[in-house]
Amino acid sequence: MAERACNLVLADLASIPRRLAEFAWEPLGPGVEISPLYRDAAGHAKLALLRYAPGARVPEHLHTGMEYIQILAGSQQDERGVYHAGTLLVSLPGTQHSVASPEGCVALAIWEAPVQFV
């Protein structure tokens, strides 16, 4: 199956944390849910919302392509620091880290390629 061309508009990103019930959520890991907004032909999420419950963690993983994370509400942290709402995180291919969200958060994620857990 080939990728199909489409347009997707996410208006008013700041309002998304108040509208979480509008999205379909799937478990991603303990305390972390994903709402895929676009998947490629192989079924990999390329654009998604992530919802972290307070105290949720994502184990160490390797970025095999570019990753862009826009924190929409709450905060998350990794080995380099703490990132609050309004922060855009860019992870380059070949970098790795683990992620935690002590207070919980909502983020918009864009992946060039899937991550690999180490």
Secondary structure as GFF3:
##gff-version 3
##sequence-region A 1 118
A	DSSP	three_ten_helix	13	18	.	.	.	ID=ss1
A	DSSP	three_ten_helix	20	22	.	.	.	ID=ss2
A	DSSP	beta_strand	26	29	.	.	.	ID=ss3
A	DSSP	beta_strand	32	39	.	.	.	ID=ss4
A	DSSP	beta_strand	45	52	.	.	.	ID=ss5
A	DSSP	beta_strand	56	63	.	.	.	ID=ss6
A	DSSP	beta_strand	67	78	.	.	.	ID=ss7
A	DSSP	beta_strand	81	84	.	.	.	ID=ss8
A	DSSP	beta_strand	88	91	.	.	.	ID=ss9
A	DSSP	beta_strand	96	101	.	.	.	ID=ss10
A	DSSP	beta_strand	105	111	.	.	.	ID=ss11
A	DSSP	beta_strand	115	117	.	.	.	ID=ss12
###
